[in-house]
């Protein structure tokens, strides 16, 4: 169907939509706010009950995002993550609640994917110009990239039910493939605490919808596609679900005549060099969708599709000339 007519080749709806939410209170109204966080933009559309101001919505979300940044930003020198990455070997570190939750999920996805997603790639991301350091002026050597991979997710040691973390010396964490999704989830939870149950929240392309729009329809989200793509377009109705997209065309760095992707091969420390342009994933949790999209991109087209099918994950993998869709994705098409 023609995109010029704002129609879509695929329209997806959850096979088991969320039905447990309460209708908005009488005299509720729609609120739209936006801002900047984590080097990108956020936007919210919410049906707010009487007594909740637009300013309150903005403040609740800004405070939530600031808390995540204070714990997990690799660009903030004083964040918990940055201080852990710089810490001396042989030290233990108490984790905040958000940090521990994200690390739990990161390790679970790493284990499920055999390390295709790995939160211990912080040294590699710094070397390739995707951390707090300045981008390199020359292309890093493969030998140096391999030297950043002294540790992997299996080397992470925790105690106190995951709330204290051991620094063996030189272990550098990177949550850039999962923290935005967690922030969306945390934002939804914060809004629920002030009585907002019908909401769509996005941070830099990671999106979660809860409840319904004011017209009783699900929250419609247009799936992200690479620039100038001629592959099928898709629109998804989110209610109790999230979506995240990871792509090789996003956040690239360049030195000389070469450019490279921000998604790295955790085994070699090198940027990915496969034929996937983008991966989109649907999941009830935005944190999980964020990490799984990155993991499937790292696995490659064939292994990534097999992984999605084996685990019942709705996923779409865009190549240059075709789209691969998991069985669970097809069920959303009815």
C-alpha atoms as one frame of an Amber mdcrd trajectory, in Angstrom:
protein
   0.000   0.000   0.000   1.169   3.528  -0.730   3.098   5.276   2.006   2.189
   8.602   0.436  -1.408   7.826   1.484  -0.142   7.061   4.990  -1.160   3.438
   4.706   0.920   0.460   5.778   1.799  -2.923   4.359   1.382  -4.538   7.777
  -0.864  -3.652  10.701  -0.117  -5.644  13.834  -2.225  -6.160  16.945  -1.310
  -8.200  20.039  -2.935 -11.647  19.933  -3.650 -11.350  23.665  -4.174  -7.634
  24.435  -3.977  -6.200  27.921  -7.486  -6.210  29.399  -6.817  -5.590  33.100
  -6.637  -1.790  33.063  -9.369   0.419  34.476 -11.061   3.046  32.274  -9.837
   6.609  32.796 -11.638   8.513  35.543 -14.379  10.913  34.504 -13.129  14.269
  33.190  -9.727  12.835  32.307  -7.859  14.639  29.558  -5.000  14.008  27.171
  -1.513  15.266  28.027   1.446  15.415  25.645   4.930  16.301  26.837   8.458
  15.845  25.521  12.038  16.575  26.455  15.631  15.420  26.161  17.414  12.651
  28.025  20.256  10.178  27.481  21.446  11.961  24.352  18.069  11.632  22.632
  14.462  12.794  23.012  11.522  11.431  24.958   7.809  11.909  24.346   4.701
  10.912  26.257   1.003  10.848  25.416  -1.162  10.123  28.453  -4.770  10.198
  29.581  -4.438  11.979  32.920  -7.022  12.039  35.718  -8.322  15.261  37.280
  -5.819  16.892  39.577  -2.720  15.705  37.685  -1.070  18.601  35.862   1.094
  18.529  32.775   3.910  19.821  34.956   3.522  16.870  37.316   3.769  14.429
  34.402   6.913  16.149  33.142   8.491  16.258  36.596   7.788  12.604  37.366
   9.376  11.482  34.114  12.341  13.856  34.315  13.087  12.678  37.865  12.851
   9.043  36.773  15.230   9.543  33.866  17.667  11.488  36.038  17.760   8.603
  38.515  18.591   6.145  35.734  21.333   8.421  34.393  22.836   8.807  37.864
  23.113   5.044  38.156  23.829   3.792  34.635  25.180   6.454  32.282  28.616
   5.788  30.845  28.752   9.458  29.801  28.320  10.778  33.341  31.651  10.680
  35.158  29.980  10.424  38.582  27.388   7.792  37.699  27.440   4.500  39.569
  28.390   2.677  36.373  31.285   5.018  35.577  32.629   4.796  39.121  32.388
   1.005  39.015  34.229   0.867  35.684  37.066   2.992  37.121  37.222   1.183
  40.458  40.260  -0.723  41.683  40.373  -4.478  41.397  39.205  -6.542  44.330
  36.440  -4.143  45.396  32.714  -4.677  46.017  30.078  -2.109  45.065  26.533
  -1.647  46.337  24.039  -1.289  43.474  20.957   0.861  43.251  17.641  -0.833
  42.589  17.503   0.220  38.927  21.120  -0.787  38.285  20.544  -4.237  39.808
  17.346  -4.758  37.790  19.039  -3.859  34.508  22.053  -6.037  35.274  19.742
  -8.969  36.073  18.069  -8.623  32.689  21.354  -8.098  30.834  22.817 -11.289
  32.290  19.647 -13.238  31.489  19.722 -12.118  27.835  23.466 -12.817  27.640
  22.900 -16.341  28.937  19.952 -16.969  26.594  21.890 -15.761  23.530  25.245
 -17.360  24.359  26.801 -13.936  24.852  25.532 -12.250  21.674  24.331  -9.574
  24.069  27.009  -8.892  26.675  27.043  -6.008  29.190  30.825  -6.328  29.722
  31.779  -4.644  26.413  32.408  -1.223  27.965  36.104  -1.122  27.090  35.358
  -2.000  23.466  32.640   0.627  23.091  35.005   3.254  24.481  37.707   2.255
  21.985  35.322   2.471  19.026  34.029   5.913  20.003  30.626   5.070  21.496
  31.419   5.825  25.121  32.562   8.958  26.911  35.902   9.085  25.077  36.374
  11.077  21.877  35.851   9.073  18.664  39.091   7.626  17.258  40.843   9.488
  14.449  42.102   6.233  12.904  40.393   2.857  12.725  41.320   0.768  15.787
  43.295  -2.401  15.088  41.614  -5.785  15.481  44.335  -6.863  17.923  43.548
  -3.921  20.176  39.847  -4.696  19.937  40.474  -8.279  21.056  42.472  -6.902
  23.971  39.350  -5.238  25.340  37.648  -8.613  25.822  39.401  -9.889  28.930
  36.020 -10.504  30.557  32.571 -11.627  29.491  29.188 -11.880  31.199  30.183
 -15.137  32.927  32.810 -13.208  34.911  30.236 -10.993  36.630  30.173 -11.796
  40.361  27.387 -10.611  42.655  26.285 -11.161  46.226  23.421 -10.057  48.490
  20.764 -11.215  46.025  22.400  -9.276  43.217  22.732  -5.969  45.073  26.540
  -5.962  45.405  28.883  -6.301  42.435  32.549  -7.320  42.349  35.146  -5.378
  40.354  38.009  -7.762  39.519  40.002  -4.980  37.859  39.361  -3.588  34.380
  35.811  -4.926  34.007  33.812  -2.217  32.196  30.039  -2.429  31.884  27.977
  -0.859  29.096  24.185  -0.598  29.380  23.602   1.425  26.203  21.738  -1.506
  24.625  19.262  -1.838  27.489  19.082   1.308  29.648  16.712   3.280  27.415
  14.240   0.410  27.450  14.491   0.190  31.219  13.912   3.933  31.473  10.680
   3.560  29.499   9.506   0.827  31.876  10.501   2.894  34.904   8.669   5.902
  33.480   5.480   3.880  32.980   5.724   2.620  36.579   6.225   6.163  37.877
   3.195   7.443  35.980   1.054   4.640  37.354   1.971   5.736  40.865   0.301
   9.105  40.206  -2.794   7.484  38.728  -1.987   7.353  35.003  -2.730   3.954
  33.461  -3.361   4.892  29.817  -0.099   6.085  28.307   2.389   5.795  25.450
   6.011   6.581  26.345   8.991   6.687  23.972  12.687   7.324  24.473  14.742
   7.441  21.284  12.679   4.818  19.465  12.055   2.473  22.406   8.305   2.549
  23.061   5.767   1.091  25.489   2.005   1.445  25.500  -0.358   0.814  28.400
  -4.140   0.961  28.325  -5.854   2.702  25.399  -6.059   6.054  23.689  -8.898
   8.463  24.421 -10.821   7.083  21.408 -10.623   3.521  22.754  -8.048   2.417
  20.189  -4.632   0.960  21.002  -1.602   3.208  20.868  -0.506   3.100  17.214
   3.246   3.126  16.611   4.959   3.163  13.229   7.842   0.695  13.211  11.232
   2.232  12.510  12.844   1.395   9.162  16.211   2.280   7.599  16.287   5.472
   5.506  15.073   5.018   1.919  13.964   1.442   2.627  11.537  -0.091   0.123
  10.717  -3.027   2.406   7.215  -3.496   3.861   6.161  -0.813   6.316   4.490
  -1.768   9.577   2.264  -0.146  12.181   1.664  -1.823  15.529  -1.046  -1.288
  18.122   0.511  -1.355  21.575  -1.526  -2.080  24.661   0.449  -3.776  27.405
   3.368  -4.259  24.989   6.617  -2.561  23.985   8.695  -2.333  20.852  12.371
  -1.606  20.251  14.480  -1.364  17.106  18.230  -1.786  16.744  19.914  -1.004
  13.443  23.339  -0.979  11.859  22.512   2.396  10.290  22.150   4.056  13.702
  24.942   5.804  15.646  27.826   5.160  13.285  31.396   6.427  13.605  33.833
   7.230  10.806  37.596   7.475  10.410  39.076   8.135   6.994  37.003   6.335
   4.389  35.638   3.731   6.791  32.585   3.803   9.032  31.349   1.289  11.560
  28.271   0.320  13.545  27.757   0.937  17.267  26.742  -2.705  17.774  29.812
  -4.799  18.563  30.635  -8.478  18.380  31.158  -9.321  22.043  33.610 -12.110
  21.226  36.039 -10.092  19.103  35.350  -6.542  20.275  34.893  -5.562  16.610
  31.893  -3.749  15.112  29.334  -6.026  13.536  29.704  -6.647   9.827  26.607
  -8.547   8.774  23.812  -7.937   6.297  21.138  -6.896   8.799  19.918  -3.317
   8.500  17.526  -3.343  11.441  15.804  -5.601  13.958  12.487  -4.801  15.632
  11.205  -6.766  18.622   7.900  -6.805  20.497   7.832  -7.689  24.198   5.709
  -6.740  27.225   8.809  -5.165  28.822  10.628  -2.400  26.970  13.888  -3.285
  28.714  13.660  -6.821  27.349  12.660  -5.622  23.876  15.648  -3.257  23.815
  18.171  -5.945  24.771  16.637  -8.618  22.531  16.702  -6.369  19.456  20.429
  -5.799  20.008  21.028  -9.498  20.626  19.242 -10.626  17.462  21.164  -8.036
  15.435  24.404  -9.455  16.855  23.363 -13.067  16.185  22.901 -12.425  12.472
  19.921 -13.114  10.244  19.718 -16.907  10.331  20.679 -17.470  13.975  18.675
 -14.458  15.038  15.489 -15.701  13.369  15.999 -19.177  14.834  16.479 -17.668
  18.290  13.282 -15.628  17.960  11.298 -18.671  16.822  12.708 -20.926  19.534
  11.738 -18.403  22.212   8.404 -17.188  20.837   9.681 -13.642  20.270   7.823
 -11.424  17.778  10.715 -10.102  15.693  11.278  -8.617  12.238  14.735  -8.632
  10.646  15.274  -6.232   7.753  17.910  -7.066   5.160  18.715  -4.990   2.090
  16.278  -6.868  -0.130  13.868  -8.711   2.166  12.245  -8.871   5.581  12.443
 -11.975   7.772   9.635 -12.367  10.297   9.398 -14.789  13.197   6.381 -17.027
  13.668   5.325 -14.959  16.704   5.497 -11.778  14.616   3.210 -13.359  12.020
   0.652 -14.175  14.722   0.325 -10.431  15.394  -0.856 -10.123  11.789  -3.758
 -12.452  12.552
